[in-house]
Amino acid sequence: MDKRRAYSKLRDEQPGLGLPAAGSVAAVEESMRAWELDNRSQLTETEIEGTHFFGFAGQSKLAELIDFVFVSADLRAYEEADDSKSSALGRILDHAVDRSEAANEIRSAEEGIAQEREEIHKKVYGEVLDGISTALSREVSLLTFGRSVRVLPLVQVPKPVRTVFRVRVQDGAAETSVYRQGHGFQRALIIAALKYLAERRHPEAGTRTLCLAVEEPELFQHPAQARTFAEVLRGLVTSSEGLAQVMYATHSPVFIDHRHYREVRRLSRDFTDGHPTTTVNQVSDLELCEALEPYGVQADSVRRQTGLRCVSTLAEGFFADVAVLVEGDTDAAVILGCAERQNVNLGAQGIHIVSAGSKSKLMLCHAILHALNVRCYTVFDGDAGMGERKREGLQAHLEGQEWADALRKIDEAVRRNMLDNTNLLGYLGGTPTGEPADESARTYTVFHDDLEGYLGSHWPDWVERKQGMIREGEGFAGKNAATYREAARTADSEPPLLLRLLLQNVLALAG
């Protein structure tokens, strides 16, 4: 009645809507549904949630379309191995096993047994019960008229029992329950059962979409097994032709697929007016292109490199509060060594060092992490002495046209390096210049030439410590990250000013 009265009031107050009269709740709802379909442009978002539409319990509408399966981090696999309607095993059996055939045969057998029981009862109790029935009927006839009494045996038919299955684990010569297996195997069994369930459901027409929500799929798995899990979950979606969806919450970079970085959602915590809030961020090609195009990065380069960049260097950066972007591993090693000698644990403060591989890729890495709401600090070389080093490295036997071609290539490399410096500094908010001086700013540090040259000029004790390790067989010549790190950690004197400022700025960015 409340709904009918509200509908009548609406018709009276807003006759321009043209709502027809309706004498029942069903007619009211149908009239409103028809009006909404014909007047989509006039619809506004309701302030009251239609909670009957969301969720998968009660009268939920989503349950008619989606078979939602949540695999929580504390889910006990042996419970999923029980043959119940809600368990993974129960769902598999419902799709794979026709219990009705066995139930019909069991019912026929029980009916035959019931008939045999009647014959036995008649044979054993028939004569005695007939005598008792006659005697009672005779006594009753003295008190009332027209009715008699019969005493019959009650044949108790057993209630049909549902066939139940169980899972056992064959481990060599031993057979155990799922409960007695390790957590890693139990977790693998859950994923395997759900994968098989999705594949089993695939051929059926009109089957609801299977939606798997897995919490921390990396739990209890060594790295190789975790990678296998990631591939299985990805393959489950691609092979189901739209009949399976998978989402997982993870703390493992193994589960970030470089070919599908657009599907990654990073959840980060923040505070708004003193209250904790959660923000969701993602990467899109359009956003990357718009951010990088003014600085000389072409759209086709963005699309070609982003997927590979996500998995090869940025995977762990996705989980950081602050990412320190460097060109190579030796740069990262020196920074880590300097932090260690000052008893600064970067990881404990949410700081992770990411090696981009080269200066030309720093901007793209920065743009991806920035889109995911990761604060970034960039460290790079200005390479002012690049041309001179390359000319010194030319082979003496080159002459004529070969010498001219080599010099032209060096000049082109120098020009390209100066352009990279200008674009990168402009992108980072610094002063665009092709030959930057040594500088440590709030969001970046740049060395005028390169890190090795700076250390040689400003930290001779680091050079001496590195050479001493090499002489003693404790280090390696060339650009060796472990040697660089140990030399920075154990050099006799403190790091030079630029490196100290670099660490201070990184820590300040982490808050």
C-alpha positions as semicolon CSV with decimal commas, in nm:
position;residue;x (nm);y (nm);z (nm)
1;M;0,000;0,000;0,000
2;D;0,287;0,241;0,075
3;K;0,422;0,200;-0,277
4;R;0,079;0,238;-0,437
5;R;0,006;0,554;-0,234
6;A;0,347;0,702;-0,326
7;Y;0,280;0,626;-0,694
8;S;-0,062;0,793;-0,681
9;K;0,090;1,097;-0,512
10;L;0,357;1,118;-0,782
11;R;0,090;1,107;-1,057
12;D;-0,105;1,387;-0,887
13;E;0,197;1,611;-0,823
14;Q;0,364;1,559;-1,162
15;P;0,094;1,492;-1,423
16;G;0,343;1,589;-1,694
17;L;0,516;1,255;-1,649
18;G;0,218;1,084;-1,808
19;L;0,222;0,787;-1,570
20;P;-0,078;0,553;-1,620
21;A;-0,305;0,441;-1,339
22;A;-0,195;0,124;-1,161
23;G;-0,399;-0,084;-0,919
24;S;-0,133;-0,322;-0,789
25;V;0,230;-0,318;-0,684
26;A;0,324;-0,520;-0,994
27;A;0,148;-0,270;-1,219
28;V;0,319;0,022;-1,039
29;E;0,665;-0,127;-1,087
30;E;0,597;-0,214;-1,452
31;S;0,469;0,139;-1,525
32;M;0,776;0,297;-1,364
33;R;1,012;0,058;-1,542
34;A;0,850;0,137;-1,879
35;W;0,870;0,513;-1,813
36;E;1,243;0,490;-1,723
37;L;1,320;0,294;-2,039
38;D;1,144;0,557;-2,253
39;N;1,296;0,859;-2,071
40;R;1,660;0,774;-2,008
41;S;1,771;1,135;-2,060
42;Q;1,564;1,247;-1,759
43;L;1,704;0,990;-1,516
44;T;1,932;1,096;-1,230
45;E;2,148;0,884;-1,002
46;T;1,955;0,775;-0,696
47;E;2,081;0,871;-0,352
48;I;1,948;0,545;-0,212
49;E;2,144;0,236;-0,311
50;G;1,944;-0,044;-0,469
51;T;2,109;-0,296;-0,240
52;H;1,897;-0,578;-0,376
53;F;2,107;-0,552;-0,693
54;F;2,446;-0,580;-0,526
55;G;2,601;-0,880;-0,356
56;F;2,539;-1,245;-0,413
57;A;2,305;-1,344;-0,129
58;G;1,932;-1,322;-0,066
59;Q;1,739;-1,170;-0,356
60;S;2,053;-1,043;-0,526
61;K;2,029;-0,996;-0,902
62;L;2,402;-1,033;-0,957
63;A;2,386;-1,391;-0,838
64;E;2,174;-1,472;-1,145
65;L;2,460;-1,358;-1,370
66;I;2,780;-1,422;-1,176
67;D;2,899;-1,719;-0,976
68;F;3,120;-1,531;-0,730
69;V;3,391;-1,728;-0,546
70;F;3,602;-1,554;-0,283
71;V;3,925;-1,726;-0,183
72;S;4,031;-1,552;0,137
73;A;4,385;-1,554;0,272
74;D;4,279;-1,768;0,569
75;L;4,057;-2,005;0,369
76;R;4,105;-2,363;0,485
77;A;4,149;-2,586;0,184
78;Y;4,015;-2,895;0,358
79;E;3,681;-2,716;0,392
80;E;3,678;-2,652;0,017
81;A;3,744;-3,024;-0,029
82;D;3,422;-3,114;0,154
83;D;3,132;-3,217;-0,065
84;S;2,893;-2,930;0,011
85;K;2,699;-2,698;-0,219
86;S;2,919;-2,394;-0,149
87;S;3,262;-2,562;-0,167
88;A;3,483;-2,585;-0,474
89;L;3,456;-2,964;-0,477
90;G;3,079;-2,948;-0,444
91;R;3,053;-2,710;-0,739
92;I;3,278;-2,931;-0,949
93;L;3,074;-3,239;-0,869
94;D;2,747;-3,058;-0,940
95;H;2,876;-2,980;-1,289
96;A;3,055;-3,310;-1,352
97;V;2,850;-3,575;-1,174
98;D;2,484;-3,663;-1,228
99;R;2,376;-3,785;-0,885
100;S;2,018;-3,841;-1,003
101;E;2,098;-4,164;-1,191
102;A;2,246;-4,329;-0,883
103;A;1,966;-4,184;-0,668
104;N;1,700;-4,337;-0,898
105;E;1,868;-4,678;-0,889
106;I;1,901;-4,662;-0,510
107;R;1,535;-4,560;-0,482
108;S;1,429;-4,860;-0,698
109;A;1,640;-5,092;-0,485
110;E;1,489;-4,951;-0,165
111;E;1,136;-4,996;-0,304
112;G;1,214;-5,361;-0,375
113;I;1,348;-5,402;-0,022
114;A;1,029;-5,243;0,115
115;Q;0,815;-5,498;-0,071
116;E;1,027;-5,782;0,062
117;R;0,983;-5,645;0,413
118;E;0,605;-5,645;0,369
119;E;0,614;-6,011;0,263
120;I;0,831;-6,100;0,562
121;H;0,603;-5,909;0,799
122;K;0,297;-6,080;0,652
123;K;0,456;-6,421;0,686
124;V;0,584;-6,372;1,041
125;Y;0,318;-6,148;1,195
126;G;0,017;-6,203;0,971
127;E;-0,168;-6,475;1,163
128;V;-0,104;-6,322;1,506
129;L;-0,204;-5,971;1,397
130;D;-0,519;-6,101;1,226
131;G;-0,625;-6,263;1,556
132;I;-0,557;-5,942;1,749
133;S;-0,747;-5,737;1,489
134;T;-1,051;-5,972;1,510
135;A;-1,057;-5,962;1,889
136;L;-1,031;-5,583;1,903
137;S;-1,297;-5,540;1,638
138;R;-1,529;-5,766;1,835
139;E;-1,480;-5,562;2,154
140;V;-1,528;-5,233;1,967
141;S;-1,855;-5,361;1,812
142;L;-2,002;-5,388;2,161
143;L;-1,952;-5,014;2,205
144;T;-2,007;-4,871;1,856
145;F;-2,146;-4,981;1,520
146;G;-2,019;-5,019;1,166
147;R;-1,640;-5,001;1,217
148;S;-1,365;-5,254;1,272
149;V;-0,998;-5,242;1,375
150;R;-0,688;-5,369;1,192
151;V;-0,339;-5,402;1,334
152;L;-0,071;-5,386;1,062
153;P;0,310;-5,383;1,072
154;L;0,466;-5,042;0,989
155;V;0,722;-5,078;0,712
156;Q;0,983;-4,807;0,778
157;V;1,130;-4,684;0,449
158;P;1,472;-4,526;0,507
159;K;1,509;-4,162;0,404
160;P;1,702;-4,132;0,074
161;V;2,064;-4,045;0,148
162;R;2,253;-3,806;-0,086
163;T;2,571;-3,959;-0,225
164;V;2,869;-3,777;-0,074
165;F;3,224;-3,777;-0,208
166;R;3,552;-3,701;-0,037
167;V;3,903;-3,605;-0,142
168;R;4,211;-3,800;-0,035
169;V;4,572;-3,715;-0,115
170;Q;4,801;-3,991;-0,234
171;D;5,153;-3,903;-0,117
172;G;5,375;-4,193;-0,223
173;A;5,256;-4,499;-0,034
174;A;5,066;-4,288;0,217
175;E;4,709;-4,169;0,173
176;T;4,606;-3,871;0,384
177;S;4,328;-3,619;0,415
178;V;4,369;-3,267;0,276
179;Y;4,376;-3,140;0,635
180;R;4,709;-3,314;0,696
181;Q;4,881;-3,154;0,399
182;G;5,094;-2,837;0,416
183;H;4,949;-2,493;0,354
184;G;5,127;-2,462;0,020
185;F;4,969;-2,780;-0,116
186;Q;4,629;-2,683;0,023
187;R;4,649;-2,346;-0,150
188;A;4,753;-2,515;-0,475
189;L;4,460;-2,755;-0,445
190;I;4,213;-2,467;-0,413
191;I;4,343;-2,293;-0,724
192;A;4,356;-2,621;-0,918
193;A;3,997;-2,704;-0,820
194;L;3,869;-2,361;-0,920
195;K;4,059;-2,373;-1,250
196;Y;3,910;-2,713;-1,326
197;L;3,567;-2,582;-1,228
198;A;3,598;-2,295;-1,477
199;E;3,709;-2,531;-1,754
200;R;3,434;-2,780;-1,670
201;R;3,169;-2,510;-1,691
202;H;3,299;-2,369;-2,020
203;P;3,109;-2,592;-2,270
204;E;2,771;-2,530;-2,107
205;A;2,551;-2,277;-2,285
206;G;2,413;-1,999;-2,070
207;T;2,635;-2,071;-1,770
208;R;2,685;-1,782;-1,529
209;T;3,022;-1,611;-1,540
210;L;3,262;-1,750;-1,282
211;C;3,428;-1,463;-1,093
212;L;3,728;-1,560;-0,879
213;A;3,844;-1,312;-0,616
214;V;4,170;-1,440;-0,466
215;E;4,328;-1,277;-0,164
216;E;4,709;-1,297;-0,170
217;P;4,756;-1,590;-0,411
218;E;5,129;-1,589;-0,330
219;L;5,070;-1,718;0,023
220;F;5,273;-2,026;0,120
221;Q;5,431;-2,048;-0,228
222;H;5,797;-2,034;-0,323
223;P;5,872;-1,789;-0,611
224;A;5,866;-2,046;-0,893
225;Q;5,529;-2,180;-0,776
226;A;5,395;-1,826;-0,742
227;R;5,487;-1,755;-1,105
228;T;5,306;-2,072;-1,206
229;F;4,997;-1,957;-1,014
230;A;5,008;-1,621;-1,193
231;E;5,025;-1,793;-1,533
232;V;4,742;-2,030;-1,440
233;L;4,514;-1,747;-1,331
234;R;4,590;-1,551;-1,647
235;G;4,535;-1,858;-1,866
236;L;4,206;-1,933;-1,693
237;V;4,066;-1,602;-1,817
238;T;4,206;-1,613;-2,170
239;S;4,084;-1,968;-2,232
240;S;3,730;-1,923;-2,098
241;E;3,597;-1,699;-2,377
242;G;3,445;-1,454;-2,132
243;L;3,301;-1,711;-1,891
244;A;3,562;-1,650;-1,621
245;Q;3,693;-1,340;-1,449
246;V;3,984;-1,324;-1,206
247;M;4,092;-1,051;-0,968
248;Y;4,345;-1,080;-0,690
249;A;4,492;-0,861;-0,420
250;T;4,865;-0,922;-0,398
251;H;5,186;-0,798;-0,238
252;S;5,401;-0,989;-0,486
253;P;5,551;-0,834;-0,803
254;V;5,539;-1,182;-0,957
255;F;5,165;-1,134;-1,014
256;I;5,205;-0,812;-1,214
257;D;5,183;-0,908;-1,581
258;H;5,384;-0,676;-1,804
259;R;5,157;-0,735;-2,104
260;H;4,850;-0,619;-1,914
261;Y;4,974;-0,329;-1,701
262;R;4,650;-0,141;-1,780
263;E;4,463;-0,392;-1,564
264;V;4,670;-0,315;-1,253
265;R;4,497;-0,116;-0,980
266;R;4,713;0,025;-0,702
267;L;4,539;0,089;-0,371
268;S;4,712;0,339;-0,145
269;R;4,618;0,477;0,195
270;D;4,599;0,846;0,273
271;F;4,435;1,075;0,526
272;T;4,160;1,327;0,452
273;D;4,070;1,564;0,736
274;G;4,236;1,322;0,975
275;H;4,042;1,020;0,852
276;P;4,205;0,727;0,667
277;T;4,102;0,697;0,304
278;T;4,190;0,463;0,019
279;T;4,261;0,577;-0,335
280;V;4,264;0,357;-0,644
281;N;4,500;0,443;-0,929
282;Q;4,574;0,291;-1,267
283;V;4,785;0,349;-1,578
284;S;4,644;0,436;-1,919
285;D;4,821;0,486;-2,252
286;L;4,643;0,818;-2,304
287;E;4,761;0,955;-1,971
288;L;5,121;0,849;-2,038
289;C;5,121;0,998;-2,388
290;E;4,978;1,328;-2,267
291;A;5,239;1,351;-1,988
292;L;5,540;1,262;-2,204
293;E;5,464;1,404;-2,549
294;P;5,579;1,760;-2,462
295;Y;5,919;1,613;-2,374
296;G;5,989;1,429;-2,695
297;V;5,853;1,081;-2,611
298;Q;5,638;0,958;-2,899
299;A;5,311;0,769;-2,849
300;D;5,432;0,458;-3,033
301;S;5,739;0,446;-2,806
302;V;5,514;0,461;-2,499
303;R;5,296;0,174;-2,618
304;R;5,597;-0,031;-2,724
305;Q;5,791;-0,003;-2,399
306;T;5,545;0,031;-2,112
307;G;5,453;-0,334;-2,074
308;L;5,812;-0,455;-2,070
309;R;5,915;-0,172;-1,837
310;C;5,651;-0,264;-1,584
311;V;5,774;-0,616;-1,533
312;S;6,150;-0,578;-1,577
313;T;6,216;-0,286;-1,345
314;L;5,900;-0,138;-1,199
315;A;5,721;-0,435;-1,046
316;E;5,853;-0,377;-0,694
317;G;5,818;-0,001;-0,737
318;F;5,442;-0,049;-0,761
319;F;5,442;-0,141;-0,391
320;A;5,665;0,148;-0,272
321;D;5,566;0,476;-0,115
322;V;5,869;0,642;-0,277
323;A;6,062;0,508;-0,578
324;V;6,418;0,627;-0,638
325;L;6,474;0,601;-1,014
326;V;6,834;0,549;-1,124
327;E;6,999;0,466;-1,455
328;G;7,177;0,147;-1,352
329;D;7,255;-0,102;-1,077
330;T;7,582;0,064;-0,970
331;D;7,399;0,392;-0,902
332;A;7,156;0,202;-0,682
333;A;7,446;0,026;-0,507
334;V;7,619;0,352;-0,409
335;I;7,295;0,500;-0,271
336;L;7,223;0,186;-0,069
337;G;7,579;0,178;0,066
338;C;7,555;0,542;0,175
339;A;7,222;0,475;0,347
340;E;7,358;0,169;0,528
341;R;7,660;0,353;0,669
342;Q;7,414;0,608;0,815
343;N;7,196;0,329;0,958
344;V;6,907;0,433;0,732
345;N;6,677;0,145;0,636
346;L;6,518;0,264;0,312
347;G;6,283;-0,033;0,281
348;A;6,142;0,023;0,630
349;Q;6,036;0,372;0,521
350;G;5,867;0,250;0,203
351;I;6,154;0,358;-0,025
352;H;6,258;0,133;-0,312
353;I;6,535;0,192;-0,567
354;V;6,437;0,115;-0,926
355;S;6,692;0,068;-1,204
356;A;6,551;0,194;-1,534
357;G;6,841;0,063;-1,744
358;S;6,927;0,392;-1,915
359;K;6,861;0,765;-1,894
360;S;6,625;0,756;-2,191
361;K;6,381;0,535;-1,997
362;L;6,370;0,736;-1,675
363;M;6,084;0,960;-1,788
364;L;5,864;0,668;-1,890
365;C;5,927;0,488;-1,561
366;H;5,851;0,807;-1,370
367;A;5,524;0,864;-1,561
368;I;5,401;0,509;-1,496
369;L;5,474;0,524;-1,123
370;H;5,332;0,875;-1,094
371;A;5,007;0,757;-1,256
372;L;4,988;0,491;-0,984
373;N;5,036;0,755;-0,712
374;V;5,393;0,654;-0,624
375;R;5,615;0,948;-0,530
376;C;5,936;0,947;-0,736
377;Y;6,291;1,074;-0,693
378;T;6,517;1,066;-1,001
379;V;6,895;1,034;-1,012
380;F;7,084;1,064;-1,343
381;D;7,415;1,160;-1,504
382;G;7,457;1,470;-1,719
383;D;7,739;1,289;-1,909
384;A;7,921;1,613;-1,989
385;G;8,236;1,417;-2,070
386;M;8,070;1,164;-2,297
387;G;8,210;1,305;-2,621
388;E;8,567;1,319;-2,492
389;R;8,552;0,961;-2,357
390;K;8,411;0,829;-2,683
391;R;8,677;1,008;-2,889
392;E;8,954;0,867;-2,667
393;G;8,807;0,523;-2,722
394;L;8,828;0,541;-3,100
395;Q;9,061;0,286;-3,251
396;A;9,383;0,440;-3,378
397;H;9,377;0,258;-3,711
398;L;9,058;0,435;-3,824
399;E;9,123;0,692;-4,093
400;G;8,960;0,878;-4,376
401;Q;8,587;0,819;-4,415
402;E;8,570;0,566;-4,129
403;W;8,718;0,824;-3,891
404;A;8,475;1,090;-4,012
405;D;8,177;0,853;-3,973
406;A;8,287;0,762;-3,620
407;L;8,319;1,127;-3,521
408;R;7,977;1,201;-3,670
409;K;7,823;0,922;-3,460
410;I;7,990;1,060;-3,147
411;D;7,857;1,408;-3,220
412;E;7,508;1,265;-3,272
413;A;7,529;1,077;-2,940
414;V;7,638;1,397;-2,763
415;R;7,354;1,592;-2,925
416;R;7,101;1,324;-2,828
417;N;7,235;1,320;-2,470
418;M;7,198;1,697;-2,438
419;L;6,842;1,672;-2,568
420;D;6,766;1,396;-2,315
421;N;6,904;1,614;-2,034
422;T;6,695;1,911;-2,145
423;N;6,373;1,707;-2,172
424;L;6,428;1,519;-1,847
425;L;6,500;1,832;-1,645
426;G;6,198;2,005;-1,797
427;Y;5,979;1,705;-1,711
428;L;6,110;1,698;-1,352
429;G;6,042;2,068;-1,302
430;G;6,404;2,182;-1,316
431;T;6,579;2,428;-1,544
432;P;6,599;2,271;-1,893
433;T;6,963;2,259;-2,000
434;G;7,176;2,022;-2,202
435;E;7,478;2,047;-1,966
436;P;7,347;2,055;-1,608
437;A;7,578;2,124;-1,313
438;D;7,596;1,904;-1,002
439;E;7,265;1,958;-0,824
440;S;7,043;1,787;-0,567
441;A;6,688;1,924;-0,577
442;R;6,367;1,823;-0,402
443;T;6,272;1,560;-0,664
444;Y;6,596;1,486;-0,849
445;T;6,975;1,473;-0,830
446;V;7,197;1,519;-1,136
447;F;7,572;1,473;-1,170
448;H;7,747;1,707;-1,413
449;D;7,935;1,419;-1,579
450;D;7,878;1,075;-1,427
451;L;7,870;0,914;-1,082
452;E;8,214;0,752;-1,115
453;G;8,372;1,084;-1,214
454;Y;8,204;1,260;-0,923
455;L;8,319;0,995;-0,674
456;G;8,673;1,009;-0,811
457;S;8,687;1,388;-0,763
458;H;8,491;1,426;-0,438
459;W;8,530;1,095;-0,251
460;P;8,884;0,958;-0,300
461;D;8,845;0,731;0,002
462;W;8,567;0,548;-0,185
463;V;8,804;0,494;-0,480
464;E;9,081;0,373;-0,246
465;R;8,844;0,137;-0,065
466;K;8,720;-0,009;-0,393
467;Q;9,072;-0,063;-0,524
468;G;9,178;-0,218;-0,194
469;M;8,889;-0,468;-0,211
470;I;8,991;-0,561;-0,566
471;R;9,356;-0,610;-0,464
472;E;9,255;-0,830;-0,171
473;G;9,020;-1,040;-0,385
474;E;8,710;-0,918;-0,200
475;G;8,581;-0,708;-0,490
476;F;8,567;-0,704;-0,867
477;A;8,701;-0,462;-1,122
478;G;8,468;-0,275;-1,358
479;K;8,112;-0,172;-1,279
480;N;8,027;-0,425;-1,010
481;A;7,728;-0,333;-0,796
482;A;7,833;-0,537;-0,490
483;T;8,181;-0,382;-0,488
484;Y;8,042;-0,029;-0,528
485;R;7,798;-0,082;-0,242
486;E;8,052;-0,221;0,002
487;A;8,301;0,054;-0,080
488;A;8,034;0,319;-0,013
489;R;7,940;0,150;0,313
490;T;8,292;0,107;0,451
491;A;8,500;0,396;0,305
492;D;8,705;0,577;0,569
493;S;8,540;0,918;0,518
494;E;8,177;1,023;0,494
495;P;8,008;1,060;0,154
496;P;8,044;1,396;-0,024
497;L;7,779;1,668;0,006
498;L;7,580;1,581;-0,308
499;L;7,520;1,223;-0,193
500;R;7,424;1,336;0,157
501;L;7,177;1,587;0,011
502;L;7,040;1,315;-0,217
503;L;6,957;1,095;0,083
504;Q;6,808;1,388;0,276
505;N;6,579;1,477;-0,015
506;V;6,468;1,117;-0,060
507;L;6,384;1,085;0,309
508;A;6,201;1,418;0,302
509;L;5,994;1,298;0,007
510;A;5,901;0,989;0,208
511;G;5,771;1,219;0,480
